[in-house]
């Protein structure tokens, strides 16, 4: 999503900052420099025109984006950037905790993964403190992954057993969980986050099957090892696994090849690997994965392959085997996705470069950053004008975007910048969407009207791809960059049911306001709702399975599971 298709993707000209007052001495100095600045300005304009002509017709040319960002920072004169305070850190970012309060382990190569150490400078402070039990659990997991991961004797032994069809699970020193990517980037991140928590709870080693569109997105999260599944893994045609696969847990149960009756399962051998189909379209027998007795059976399997495109953490809270451990790991239920996202996901250097260049060129100067994420689902489309009206109605209801002065009195307007170039208090609105329509309308609103009470408003959109290209690496890199740009916001307005918005909120540690999705192609009467929890909504619908065996404290569970604000058939964690 950070793109170079059009120069107006980076609307520097639309930024307007109010004046603070003149300084006579600086006026004289500026006059003396006028001729020199004019020459520099002409050179910069010509250079920018060259970039547009040379790169404008090339889809996905990150070099053009990078060079344009550099020129933007250079073209304000020979000795200062166009925007003053362009590298000003976030309020409170000085002395930011590089390890997120012990969430991350020290000792990584800073050059190999810049985002790991630099991202705390951009985030607001976390609203939670990680429990000592979570920190120890993460350190224990890192040691286990280093001991059992690819390239170790334990991994080689486990793969040999798998290749030969031997299960001998009772003596297995290491057990594995292979995550299979599915659906769009937001879905994948929420699924991978949930799968990692499941690995923590079951003492498994998480391995990721990297497809081309999922490479060069994230750094390795675990020290001195890799989470990438080696290409010579002996299970063939993993991309073809699905609800019909013979090796799925649901089908193994249906065909009597595995039993979830604990008295029978105790003496019954298990297959060398089991595939858990937890994506959309799963059957009732697949849903048994979320039952306590079934988890006891699955624990005997050395290799568990899992495909999912949902945030399934709330369903793990219904499994009695995990109840006490989850309570100790996350005393605040609302903190699960926040902590695990900040621990697990660190953009690769190429993606992080896109993030930081855009941030410093267009957002760092603002005193407040407002993120607006708009997703138009194919099943809930409405005209662009109607969506814009819904955004503005929501903003007025919740006080998100700056109020405009519809009829400013003459003489009350102020100039954008004072004589020494310093900007007054101002706000940056970051619009993230596949389409440019909403950005154009919001930009025009603040171009046509002044903000009430003075202050400048800049409106920016990194890209508008027009359609989602799930199988393209460059598209996913841009999407990831924009998720992180949104997560650096002070205020978030996202689209309900959007996994893209869920991930931004979790990383930011913010409860977003969510635009309600249109029903029957009509604008909802309530334009938006405030989230009661930053936890994502689990979209698993029609959960019909009745579990056997030990159950959780249902009254306690009911206090922390709510119906989602944006999807009445979904559930989410609350405190």
N, C-alpha and C positions, 0 to 999 in steps of 0.2 A: 503494500500500500503506500510506501513513500516513493513517489514517481517523478519522472522528468518530462512527462508528455507535453505539458504546457507551462509557460513561464508564470502564468497567474496562479499556479499551485502554491507559489510562495509570495503572497501579496504584501510585500514590504510597503508599497505605496499606500495601503489602506490603514496603516497604523497612525493614530493621531494622539499625541500626548499634550497635556495642558502646560501652560507656562508657569514658571516660578518667579520670574522677575529678571531684570537686566542687570548687567554689571558693566559700567562705563569703560573701565580699563580693558575688559575682555572684548568689547565692541571694537576698540581701536586695534587690538591685536588681530581680531578676525578680519578687519578690512585689509590689514597688511598681508594676510595669508590668502585673500580672496582669489587672486590670480593663480596662485599655486594650486589651491583646492579645485578651481575650475578645470585646470588641465587634468588633474587626477580623476575628476568626475567624468570628463569626456573619455578618458582611457577606459574607465570601468564600464561606462555605457557601451562602448564599442566591444569590449570583451564579453559583456553579457549578451549582446546581439549575436556575436559569433557563436556562443554556446547554444543559443536558441536555434540558430540556423543549422548548426552542425549536428546537434543532438536531438532537436525537437521531434524529428520523425522516427526516432529509434525507441521502441518500447523497452522499458526496463533498463535504462542506462544509468547505473548508479554513479558512474564517474561524473556525468554531467551534474547530477544532484550535489555531489560532493564539491565540485569546483564552484558551482553557483553559491553554495553556502559559504565557501571560503571568500569569494568575491564580495558577498554581502557584508561580511565582517570587515573587509579591507576598505570598502569604498566610501567610508565616511571621511576620509582625509588621510594625510600621510602619517599621522601619529596617534590616531584614535579610531575606534570602530564606529560604524554607522549608528548603532545603538549604544548609548552609555550603559554601564553596568551589564554589558553583554555576558560577562563571566561571573556575575555576582552570584554567590551561592544562595541556596534557599534559606529563608529565615530559619534559624535554629540548626542549620546544617554544619556549622563550624564545629569541628571535633566530633563529627558523626561517627557512630560506632560501626566500624568496618565489618564486624562479625555479627551484627544484629543481636547483641546481648548474649553471645555464646552459641547462637543457633548454628553458625558456620564454624567449621574447624579451621585453624590457622595453617600456614605452611604451603599454600598454593603458589604457583608461579604467577606473579601479577601480570606478566606480559602475555601469558597464554590465555588468560581470561580476565580482561580489564573490568568487565561489569561486576564481577564478584566483589571487588573491593571499592569500586567507584559508585555503585548504585545507591548506597546509603546517603550520599551527598544530595541526591535528588528526591528521595522519599520524604514524606512527612514522618515524624516519629511514630513508631508502632504504638497502637493503643493498648497492647497487651505485653506481658512479660512471660517468656517461655518457662514452663515448669521445669524444675531440676530433673524430673523423671523423663521428660521429652528430650532434654539435652543429652542425658546419659544413654537413652535409647538410640539416638542418632549416632553417638560415638560407637556404641556396640554394633550398630548396623554397618558403619564404615569399616570396622575391623572384620566383620563377617564377609563383607563384599571383597575386601582385599584378600582374604584367605581363600574364598571360593570362586572368585570371578574368573573371567577368561584369562588364559595364560598360566593358570595354577594347576598343580597336580590333581587337586580335588575336582576342578572343572573337567579336566581331561578324563578322569575316571568316570565321572557322571555321564559324560557324552558317550564314552565307550559302552557303558551299560545300556544307554538309550539306543545306541546303534545296533546292539546285539539283541535288543528286545528284553533284557533282564530288568526286573523292577526292584528286587531286593531292597525295598524302601526302609525296612526296619533298621538296617545298618547304614543307611545313607548319612554321611557326615554333613552334606550340604544339599539343600533343596532350593529349587529355582522357580521363578515366576517370569514368564516371557510375555511381555506386553506387545500386542499387535496393533499398529496404528489404523485408525478408521475415522472417516468423516473429516470435517474441517478443523482448522487449527485450534479454535477455542474449545471444541469438543475434545480434541486430542489432549490438550493441556489438562482439562478437568478430569478426563479419564485417567491420564498418567498420574496425576496427583492422587486420585483415589486408589489406584493400583499400588502406588508406593506405600500408602498408609496400610493397605492390606498386607504388603510384604513385611512391614514393621510388626504388624500384629501376629503374623504367622512365622516369623523368623526365616523368611525366604530371601533369596538374592534376586533383585530386580534386574532383568535384562531387556533391552529395547531393540526390537527389530527395526532397524533404520531403513526406510525407503528413500529414494532420491529426493523426494519433495520434503523430507524431514531431516536431511543432513544440513550441517552448517547453520543450524538454528540456535542450539544451546551448547554451552560448555559441558564438559564432563562434571557431574555434580559430586562425585565421590573421590577422595584423595588416592593417588597412586594406583589407580585401576581404571577400568572402563565399564560403562553400562551398555555398550553396544554388543549385540549378539553377533558372534563371528559368522561370516558368510557360509562356512562349511557345516553349519548346524544340520543334523541329519534328518529333521522332519521336513519332508518335501511339500511343495505347494501350499505354504502357509497362507498365501494371499487368497487361496480358494476356500479356506475354512469358513464355515457359516453354520446357520441353524440346522442345516440338513446333514452336517458332517457326522459320520459314524463314530468318531472319537469324541464328540461333544459329551459333556457330563449328562445332559438331559437324555440323549439318545442311548448312552451306555446304561442308564437307569431303565429306560423303556425296554431295552432288549435283554435285560437281566445280566449284563456283563459286569455290573457293579451293583452293590446293594447299599442302601442307606439305613437298613435295619442293623443296629449296632451289634446285636448278637450274631447275625450272619456275617457282617462285615469283618468281624474280628479274625475269622479264619479264611476269608476269601482273598485271594491275591488281587492286586490292583494292576492296571496297565502301566507300561513304562512312562506314558504321559497321558494327560487328560486335557481336553480343550474345553474351556468355559466360555460359552457364547452368552455375553451379557449386553450385547448391543440391541438396538431397536428390533422388534420382531421376535424377541425371545418367547419361548413357550413356557407353560406352567412348570414343566419338568426342569427347564433351564433356571427358573426362578428359585428352585430348591437350593441353589448355591447359597442363598441368603438365610438358610436354616441352620440351626446349631448342630444337629446330628449329622447333617451333610458335610459340614465343615470338619467334623471329626474324621469322617471318611476321607475327604479330600486331603487332609493333613498327611495321609500315608503315601501320597503320590509325590515322587521326586520332581517330576517336570510338569508344571501346570502352565498351559498356554492360555492367555486371556485376551479376548477382544471385546471392547466396550467403547461407547461414545457418549457416556453419561457420567455425571457426578454421582457416584453411588455411596459416598460416605454416610449419609443418613441411614442407609439400609444396614450398614455394618453395626450401627448402634442397636439394632434389633437382635443381634446374635449374642447369646448369653456368654459364650466363650470369650468374647472381647469386652464385655461390659466393664469389668473392674479396670482393665488396662486402659481403655479409652478415658475413663474418669480420671485416672492418674496422669495420663498424657496431656489432656486438655481440660483443665478445671473450668475454663471458659469455652463453652461449646462453639461460640461464634468465632473462635480463633483458629479453627482447624485449617481451613483453606489458606488463611493468611500466613500462618507459620510455614506450612508445607510448601506453598508457592514460593515464598522468599528463600526457603532452603534449597529447593530442588531446581528452580529455573534461573539460569544465568545466561543471557543472550551471548552468542558467539561474538568475537571481536568485529566481524563484518557487520552484524546486525547492530551491535552496540555503537559502532561508528555512525551508522545512520541515525540512531537515537540521539546521540550527544551533539552531532552537527546540527540537526534540526532544532533541538532544544536551545542551544546557545545562540543560534541565529535568529530565532523567532519567539521564544518563550521565556528565556532567562531574565529578560528585562522587566517582566511584569511583577507587580506586587501580589497579584492573585491570578491563579490559572484555573480556568473553568473548562472541564472536559465535557463535550457533548458527543455521544455516540449514537448514531441513527442507523438502525437496521430495518429494511423493508423486506418482510418475509413473503415468499411467493403466494402463500395462502392468505395473506392479510394485506394486500396492496391497497393503497389509497393515493389520490393525486398528491403531487408534491406540495401544492398550495395548502391542502388540508393538513399534511404532516407538519408544514411550517407553522400553521395556526395552532396545531396541537402543542408543538414545542413552546411557542410563545405563551399559550394559555397555561401550560405547566410552569413556565418560568414565573409568570405573575402569581400563580397560586403558591409556589414554594420559594419565591425570591431568589432565583438562581442567576439569571442574566441581569446585567445592569438595566435599571429602568431608563426609558428614553424621555427626553423633553420634547413633547409633540409640538409645542409652539414657543420656542425660546424668545424672550424679549430682546429687542435690539440692544446691543451693548453688553449683554451678559455672556456672549461667547468669548472664549479665550483661545489664544494661539496654541498650537500643538507643542512647541518646544521653545524654551527660553533662549536667550542670546548665547549662552555658553553650551547649549546642546543637552542639558540635563533634563530628564523627563520627570513629570509629576507622578503622583500616585495613579496607577493604571492597571487595567485588567486585560488578560489575553484569553480569548475564547478559542479552544482547539476543537474543530469539528472533524470527526472521523466517520466516514461513510463511504460506501462504494460509489455514491453518486454526488455530483457537485451541486445539485439543486438547492439543498438546505443551506449549505455554506454560502452560496450566492445570495440567498434571501436574507440570511442573518447579516452578512457583510454589508449588503445594501441598507439594511435598517440602521446600522451604526455609522454608515457613510452619510445617510440622509438626515439623521437626528443625532443631537448631542446626548450624552449620558447625563441624567439628572445629577446635580451636585458637582458637576465638573468631572475631571479625570478622563483619561483616554481609554479607548477600547480598540484592541486589535483582534481581528478575526482571521484564523488561519486554517487551512486544510492541507495536509501533506500530500494527499493523492485522491484520485477518484477512479478506481479501476473499472467501474460500471458493472462488472459481474465477478463472482467468486470463482477463482481458478484453483481448486483444491489440490490438483496434482502438480502444480508448478512451484518449484523451490523459491524462485524470486518473488512470487506472490506471497508465499508464506513468510518470507523474510520481511517484506514490507508490512504484512499484517502483524507480525510479532513486534516490530519497531513501534507500530501505532498503539498496540496494547500497552507497551511500556510508557510511551508518551502520555497516554491517558492516565496511567497509574501515578504519574507525578503531579496530578491535578490536586488543587485544594478542595474543589467541589466537583462532583460527578453527576451528570445526567445521562443515563444509559437507556437502552431499549429493553423492555421486559422480554424474558425468554431467550435473550441473546447470550450465548456462552462467551462471546467476545467481551461483552459488558461485565459478565460475572468475573472473568479473569482479571480485568482491570480493577474492579472493586476489591478483589481479594488481595492483589499485590499492593494496592494503595492503602489498604486498611481503612477503607471508608464505606459507610452505608450510603449507597447511591440513591438518587431519586430515579424511578424507572417509568419510562413512557409506556402506557398500556397499549397492547397490540390491538389493532383494528379487528372488529368482529363483523363478518359479512360485508367487508369492504366499506364499513362506515366508521367514522371517528368515534371512539368511545366517549361516553358522557363524562367520565372522570379521566382527565388527560394523563394523569400520572399518580404514582403513590411513592411514599418514602419507604425504603426497605427497613424492616425491623431488625434485620441482621445482615451482616456483610457476607454470610455464607451463601453459596450458590444454591439454586433450586435443583433438586433431583427430578428429572423429567420422566422417570420410569412410571408409566401409566398402567392401569389395569393389573395391579399386583394382586393376584388371586390365590397364591399358594398358602396352604395351611401347614405350618411347621410342626414337627413332632419333637418330643424330648424337652430338655430344659429350656425355660423361657426367661426373659429379662423381667425386671420390675416394670410392669406396663404403666403404672401411674407415674413413675419417675420418667419413663420414656415419653409419655404424653406431654409432660411439662416442657420438654425440650425439642419436640417435633411439631412444627406448624405447617399448615397449608401455605403454599407460596402465594405471595401477593400478586404475582404476575401470571400464575398458572394454577388454577384451582384443583387440578389433578396431580400436582406435584407437591413434594414435601421438602422442608429445609430445617436446619438446626437453628435453635434460638437459645438464649440464656433466660 
